[in-house]
Amino acid sequence: MNSPSRQRSAPVVAVVTLGLATVVMAMVGIIGSTACIRHPPTATPPPAPAPSSFAATVTIVPGERHQTLEGFGASVAWHQDKIVGAKVPAGLYDILFPQLGLDILRFRNRYQRSKPEDANLNEEVEILRRGTAALGHPPKVMLSSWAPPAALKADGHEDCHNNHDCTLAKENGHFIYQKFARYWADSLRHYAELGIVPDTITIENEPSFIPPTWEGCKFDPSETADYPGFDRALVAVHDELGRMSPPLGHPPRILGPEVLGVHWNLVQQYLGPMNINLVDGVAHHLYEKGPDGIWDWRNPGPDSFDAPMRGVAAATTKPLWQTEFQTDEDKGIDGGFETAWLIHLSLADEGVVAFLYWNLVWNFPGGLVSVEGSKYQVRDQYYALKHYARYTDPGDVRVGARSDAAGPVETRPLDLAPQRRPHHRRDRRPQLFRHRPGGEPAVRAGANERRADADRHRDVFGLQFLLELVVQET
């Protein structure tokens, strides 16, 4: 990537007509300018009542540089069997990887699991191999631990059941941090022998949380009588990986603390006692449910995450990673638009370098793609993530944009002139949100148009959202 000092400092101004009129924009690269030329849409959208139009001035500021992207991705942590073997639906890997634009594939650390269904790590080997073939290059791999092996747990089980002792074991009255660290070193050796070398690791998924029915291992920010300290576990793992003999050919970057959400200063509580120099990025999830029992993505909605996100950004100078989110209890039909909304807030307000959805594949009706035998269904959440993932690459830089209007916008696909890219995808056309005043928000994906929550009519994204562009240095 070229030096950040090589910038175009002059702003680019576009006069835009809002409403149903076509938005005509220019996107300027950091080095040199590349015009976006509008071509007729590949599919004619259904007619809508013609609202009044008004003009707005949009200024793109290439010299205003924000975060450099690591990419977008999702997890295959359970249900690996759905996408291995001869029964995989034809074309599914093309949908899951290049059509989505997946950059990062997150696996669950299943080393030395006690359950028979977790014994076959060759499933991850096949998934990575087939994903690499579909993309034409290997995705980045993230490896996350939900729990250490049962032998290292106080309750003797990998799974939690809301039990107080679902945490790290003690020996002679002391938590076994060193054995936890050796588990991590041994697992990385084993995965490397299988051909899986993670680019990043998170040493404990959601350390603040004891799950009701799945793997977990509770760590407090610092050690208490009942729970080990995440800070001390981080030191132990970091130091153990540094002592590995032979050392890993590609030492993974450590992210943390990967707590379950950003509300209530949870991230800051874990950052406080941590040695921040031991991590390469600050990771967290985006889950929160209020006392009303309703998930916050639904009510009060994505904007309720904005202030906590900004608080996390103010708490550290490390790169920020959003490593897991899904629209829980979405009834199989809701949540697509809210997913896109939260991605936008994460990128534009918090400044994350990566956004990962939870499950790439799951049972019907979950995941980005629901899979059952030879059948699959691509969900609205897939198209929400694709809106960002397909048309950006790792190394792209977000630049600034200004608008004197915040009304809803109608857009059409724009064709980019060819640009040098670190790798190539089949279709580089950005597919922007089309939001009719008084109508349903929708996401365009190639020739297809997917509605995202037709029961939601929110004028939430203004022109500035559409012009918070990610621009590749050339």
C-alpha positions in Angstrom: 0.0 0.0 0.0 1.3 3.5 -0.8 2.3 5.9 1.8 -0.6 7.7 3.5 1.2 11.0 2.8 0.4 10.7 -0.9 -3.1 12.2 -0.9 -5.3 14.5 -2.9 -6.3 17.2 -0.6 -8.8 19.0 -2.8 -12.4 18.2 -2.0 -14.7 16.9 -4.7 -18.1 18.5 -4.9 -21.2 16.8 -6.5 -24.6 18.5 -6.9 -27.2 15.9 -6.3 -30.9 15.8 -6.7 -32.6 13.8 -4.0 -35.9 11.9 -4.0 -36.5 9.7 -7.0 -34.1 11.5 -9.2 -30.9 9.7 -10.0 -27.9 10.4 -7.9 -24.9 11.3 -9.9 -21.6 11.0 -8.1 -17.9 11.1 -8.6 -15.6 8.9 -6.6 -12.0 10.1 -6.5 -9.2 7.8 -5.6 -6.5 8.8 -3.1 -4.0 8.9 -6.0 -5.5 10.3 -9.2 -9.1 10.4 -10.0 -11.5 7.7 -11.2 -14.9 8.8 -12.4 -17.9 6.7 -11.8 -20.0 6.4 -14.9 -23.7 5.5 -14.4 -25.0 2.8 -16.7 -28.7 1.6 -17.0 -29.6 -0.7 -14.1 -29.6 -4.4 -14.8 -33.1 -4.7 -13.4 -35.9 -2.1 -13.5 -37.2 -1.4 -10.0 -40.9 -1.4 -9.5 -42.5 2.1 -9.9 -43.1 4.2 -6.8 -45.0 7.4 -6.2 -42.9 10.3 -7.4 -42.0 12.6 -4.5 -40.7 16.1 -4.8 -37.1 16.5 -5.5 -34.6 18.9 -4.0 -30.9 19.6 -4.5 -28.1 18.9 -2.2 -24.4 19.6 -2.3 -22.1 16.7 -1.4 -18.4 17.1 -0.8 -16.1 14.1 -0.9 -12.9 14.8 1.0 -10.2 12.3 -0.1 -7.7 14.0 2.2 -9.7 13.1 5.3 -8.4 9.7 6.0 -10.0 7.2 8.4 -9.5 3.5 9.1 -7.8 1.0 6.8 -10.0 -2.0 6.3 -9.1 -5.5 7.4 -12.3 -6.8 5.8 -15.7 -8.4 6.3 -16.5 -12.0 7.2 -18.5 -14.5 9.2 -18.1 -17.6 11.3 -18.3 -21.3 10.6 -18.2 -22.4 14.2 -20.9 -25.0 14.3 -22.7 -26.9 11.5 -19.5 -27.5 9.6 -21.0 -30.7 8.2 -23.6 -28.7 6.2 -20.9 -27.5 3.7 -18.6 -30.4 3.4 -18.7 -33.6 1.4 -20.6 -34.4 -1.8 -24.0 -33.2 -0.6 -23.1 -29.5 -0.8 -25.5 -27.7 -3.1 -24.1 -26.8 -6.4 -22.8 -23.2 -6.5 -23.0 -22.7 -2.7 -19.3 -22.0 -2.2 -19.5 -19.3 -4.9 -22.3 -17.7 -3.0 -20.6 -18.0 0.4 -17.2 -16.6 -0.7 -16.7 -14.6 -3.9 -20.3 -13.4 -4.4 -20.5 -12.3 -0.8 -17.0 -10.8 -0.9 -15.9 -12.7 2.2 -12.4 -11.6 3.5 -12.3 -13.2 6.9 -13.4 -16.7 7.9 -13.8 -17.3 11.7 -13.4 -20.8 13.1 -14.1 -22.1 16.6 -11.0 -23.7 18.2 -12.1 -27.3 18.4 -8.8 -28.8 19.5 -9.1 -31.7 22.0 -12.9 -31.5 22.2 -14.6 -34.2 24.3 -17.7 -34.4 22.1 -17.6 -36.8 19.2 -19.3 -34.3 16.8 -16.3 -31.9 17.3 -13.6 -34.5 16.6 -13.2 -33.9 12.8 -11.1 -30.9 12.1 -10.8 -32.1 8.5 -14.1 -30.3 8.0 -12.4 -27.0 8.6 -9.6 -28.1 6.2 -12.1 -28.8 3.5 -14.1 -25.6 4.1 -10.9 -23.5 3.8 -9.7 -25.4 0.8 -13.0 -25.0 -1.1 -13.4 -21.4 0.0 -9.9 -20.6 -1.3 -10.7 -22.3 -4.6 -13.9 -20.3 -4.9 -12.2 -17.0 -4.1 -9.0 -17.6 -6.0 -7.0 -16.8 -2.9 -7.1 -17.8 0.7 -9.3 -15.8 3.1 -7.9 -14.6 6.3 -8.6 -17.0 9.1 -9.6 -16.0 12.7 -9.5 -18.7 15.4 -11.6 -18.1 18.5 -11.9 -20.2 21.6 -15.3 -20.6 23.2 -13.9 -22.9 25.9 -10.7 -24.8 26.6 -10.8 -28.6 26.7 -13.1 -30.1 29.4 -10.0 -31.2 31.4 -9.1 -27.5 32.0 -12.6 -26.5 33.1 -13.7 -26.2 36.8 -16.9 -28.1 36.0 -15.2 -30.7 33.8 -17.4 -29.8 30.7 -16.8 -27.6 27.7 -20.5 -26.6 27.6 -22.0 -24.3 30.1 -25.5 -24.6 31.6 -25.8 -21.3 33.4 -23.6 -22.8 36.1 -21.5 -20.6 38.3 -18.4 -22.9 37.9 -18.3 -22.8 34.1 -14.8 -21.3 34.2 -11.1 -22.2 34.3 -10.0 -24.9 36.8 -7.8 -24.3 39.8 -4.9 -26.4 41.0 -3.6 -25.9 44.6 -5.9 -22.9 44.9 -4.6 -21.2 41.8 -6.2 -20.8 38.3 -4.3 -22.8 35.7 -3.3 -19.9 33.4 -0.2 -21.7 32.2 -2.2 -24.8 31.1 -4.7 -22.6 29.3 -1.7 -20.9 27.5 -0.3 -24.3 26.5 -3.6 -25.4 25.2 -3.5 -22.4 22.9 0.1 -23.1 21.8 -0.7 -26.8 21.2 -3.8 -26.0 19.3 -2.0 -23.6 17.0 0.6 -26.3 16.2 -2.1 -28.8 15.5 -4.0 -26.5 13.2 -0.8 -25.6 11.4 -0.1 -29.2 10.8 -3.5 -29.4 9.1 -2.6 -26.4 6.9 -4.7 -23.9 8.8 -2.6 -21.0 10.0 -4.7 -18.3 11.6 -4.0 -14.6 10.9 -5.8 -13.6 14.1 -6.9 -15.3 17.3 -9.2 -14.4 20.2 -8.3 -16.3 23.3 -11.8 -16.4 24.8 -15.1 -15.7 23.1 -17.4 -13.5 25.3 -15.4 -13.9 28.6 -18.0 -12.0 30.6 -20.8 -14.4 29.8 -21.8 -17.9 31.0 -23.9 -19.5 28.2 -27.0 -21.5 28.9 -26.4 -24.5 26.6 -23.1 -24.1 24.7 -19.4 -23.7 25.2 -18.0 -21.0 27.4 -15.5 -20.1 30.1 -16.0 -17.1 32.2 -13.1 -14.7 32.9 -13.5 -11.5 34.9 -11.4 -8.4 33.8 -9.0 -9.2 36.7 -8.9 -12.2 39.0 -11.5 -12.6 41.8 -12.0 -15.4 44.2 -14.5 -17.1 41.8 -13.1 -16.3 38.4 -9.7 -16.0 36.6 -8.6 -12.7 35.3 -8.7 -12.1 31.5 -5.7 -9.8 31.9 -3.5 -12.7 33.4 -4.8 -15.2 30.8 -3.7 -12.8 28.0 -0.2 -12.4 29.5 0.1 -16.2 29.8 -1.0 -16.9 26.2 1.1 -14.0 24.7 4.2 -15.2 26.5 3.6 -18.9 25.7 3.2 -18.2 22.0 6.5 -16.1 22.1 8.3 -19.2 23.5 7.0 -21.7 21.0 9.7 -24.0 19.7 9.7 -24.2 16.8 8.0 -20.8 16.5 5.0 -20.5 14.2 6.0 -19.5 10.7 3.2 -16.9 10.8 2.5 -15.8 14.4 -1.1 -14.8 14.8 -2.2 -11.4 15.9 -4.0 -11.4 19.2 -7.3 -9.6 19.5 -9.3 -9.0 22.7 -11.2 -8.9 24.9 -14.0 -9.9 22.6 -16.8 -9.3 25.1 -20.4 -9.7 24.1 -21.3 -6.1 23.6 -20.4 -2.4 23.9 -23.1 -1.2 26.3 -22.5 -0.4 30.0 -18.7 0.2 29.4 -18.1 -3.5 29.2 -15.2 -3.2 26.7 -13.6 -0.5 28.9 -14.0 -2.6 32.0 -11.9 -5.3 30.4 -9.4 -2.9 28.8 -8.7 -1.3 32.2 -6.5 -4.0 33.7 -5.2 -5.4 30.4 -1.7 -4.7 29.0 -3.0 -3.2 25.8 0.4 -3.7 24.2 -0.2 -7.4 24.1 -3.1 -7.2 21.6 -3.0 -6.1 18.0 -6.6 -5.0 18.1 -9.6 -4.5 20.4 -12.4 -6.9 19.6 -16.0 -6.9 20.7 -19.5 -8.2 19.7 -22.7 -6.3 19.3 -25.3 -8.1 21.5 -27.5 -6.4 24.0 -31.0 -7.1 25.4 -32.8 -4.7 27.6 -34.9 -5.3 30.7 -37.9 -5.5 28.3 -36.5 -8.8 27.0 -36.2 -7.4 23.4 -32.9 -7.4 21.6 -31.6 -3.9 21.1 -31.0 -4.3 17.4 -34.8 -4.3 17.1 -35.9 -1.9 19.9 -34.7 0.8 20.6 -32.8 0.0 17.4 -29.3 0.4 15.9 -28.9 4.0 16.9 -28.9 2.9 20.5 -25.5 1.4 19.9 -24.0 4.7 18.6 -22.9 6.3 21.8 -21.4 3.1 23.3 -19.5 2.6 20.0 -18.1 6.0 20.2 -17.1 5.3 23.8 -15.1 2.3 22.8 -13.4 4.3 20.1 -12.4 6.9 22.6 -11.0 4.3 25.0 -8.2 3.0 22.8 -6.0 3.8 19.8 -5.8 0.1 18.8 -7.6 -1.0 15.6 -11.2 -1.9 16.4 -12.8 -5.2 15.3 -16.5 -6.1 15.5 -16.1 -9.9 15.4 -19.7 -11.2 16.0 -23.3 -10.0 15.5 -26.5 -11.6 14.5 -30.2 -10.4 14.6 -31.3 -12.8 17.3 -35.0 -13.8 17.3 -35.5 -12.2 13.9 -38.4 -14.7 13.1 -36.5 -15.7 10.0 -37.6 -12.5 8.1 -36.6 -9.4 10.1 -33.2 -7.8 10.6 -31.7 -7.3 7.2 -31.9 -3.5 7.2 -30.8 -3.3 10.9 -27.8 -5.3 10.0 -26.7 -2.8 7.3 -27.5 0.0 9.7 -25.2 -1.4 12.4 -22.5 -2.0 9.9 -22.7 1.6 8.8 -22.5 2.8 12.4 -19.6 0.5 13.1 -17.6 1.8 10.1 -18.5 5.5 10.2 -19.0 6.2 13.9 -16.9 3.7 15.7 -14.3 3.3 13.0 -13.9 -0.5 13.0 -11.5 -2.1 10.6 -13.5 -5.3 10.3 -17.1 -6.4 10.7 -18.0 -10.1 11.0 -21.5 -11.5 11.1 -22.0 -14.5 13.3 -23.0 -17.5 11.3 -22.1 -17.9 7.6 -24.4 -21.0 7.4 -27.0 -22.3 9.9 -30.2 -24.3 10.1 -33.3 -22.8 8.5 -34.0 -19.9 9.0 -30.8 -18.7 10.4 -27.3 -17.6 9.3 -26.4 -15.5 6.3 -27.3 -18.6 4.3 -29.7 -21.2 5.7 -28.7 -24.7 4.6 -30.6 -28.0 4.9 -29.4 -30.9 2.8 -29.4 -29.9 -0.8 -31.5 -26.8 -0.2 -30.4 -23.4 0.9 -31.9 -19.9 1.3 -29.9 -16.6 1.0 -31.2 -14.2 3.7 -31.5 -10.4 3.8 -28.6 -10.3 6.2 -26.4 -11.7 3.5 -27.3 -8.9 1.1 -26.7 -6.3 3.9 -23.2 -7.6 4.5 -22.6 -8.0 0.8 -23.4 -4.3 0.2 -20.1 -3.6 2.0 -18.0 -6.8 1.6 -18.3 -7.4 -2.1 -17.2 -4.0 -3.1 -14.3 -3.3 -0.8 -11.0 -5.1 -0.2 -8.6 -5.3 2.7 -6.3 -2.3 2.5 -9.1 0.1 1.4 -9.3 3.4 3.2 -12.4 5.2 4.3 -12.5 8.9 3.4 -14.7 11.7 4.4 -17.9 13.1 2.9 -20.1 16.0 3.7 -23.7 16.8 2.8 -26.0 19.7 3.5 -29.0 17.4 3.4 -29.9 14.2 5.2 -33.0 13.1 3.2 -33.6 9.7 1.7 -31.9 8.9 -1.5 -32.6 6.9 -4.7 -29.5 5.5 -6.3 -28.5 3.3 -9.3 -25.5 1.0 -9.6 -22.4 2.8 -10.7 -19.7 1.2 -12.9 -16.1 1.7 -11.7 -13.4 2.2 -14.2 -10.8 -0.6 -13.9 -8.5 -0.2 -10.9 -5.5 -2.1 -9.7 -6.6 -4.4 -6.9 -4.7 -6.9 -4.7 -7.1 -9.5 -6.0 -10.0 -9.6 -8.3 -13.7 -10.3 -8.0 -16.0 -10.9 -10.8 -18.2 -7.8 -10.4 -16.8 -4.6 -9.0 -20.0 -2.5 -9.3 -20.9 -0.9 -6.0 -24.5 -1.7 -5.1 -25.8 1.2 -3.1 -28.9 1.4 -0.9 -32.0 2.5 -2.7 -34.4 4.0 -0.2 -37.6 5.5 -1.6 -39.3 8.1 0.6 -42.3 6.4 2.2 -41.2 3.0 0.8 -39.2 0.0 1.8 -35.4 0.1 2.1 -33.8 -2.4 -0.2 -30.4 -3.7 -1.0 -29.3 -4.3 -4.6 -27.2 -7.4 -5.3 -26.3 -7.9 -8.9 -29.4 -8.4 -10.9 -31.4 -9.3 -7.8 -33.1 -7.0 -5.4 -33.8 -8.2 -1.9 -36.2 -6.3 0.4 -34.9 -5.8 3.9 -37.7 -5.7 6.4 -40.6 -4.4 4.3 -42.5 -3.6 7.5 -39.8 -1.0 8.4 -40.1 2.4 6.8 -37.2 4.4 8.2 -35.5 7.4 6.6 -32.3 6.7 8.4 -29.6 7.0 5.8 -29.0 10.3 4.2 -26.7 11.2 1.3 -23.7 11.3 3.6 -24.1 7.6 4.3 -23.9 6.8 0.6 -20.8 8.9 0.2 -18.9 7.5 3.2 -16.9 5.8 0.6 -14.1 3.4 1.0 -11.4 4.2 -1.6 -8.5 2.0 -2.7 -5.1 3.5 -2.9 -3.7 3.0 -6.4 
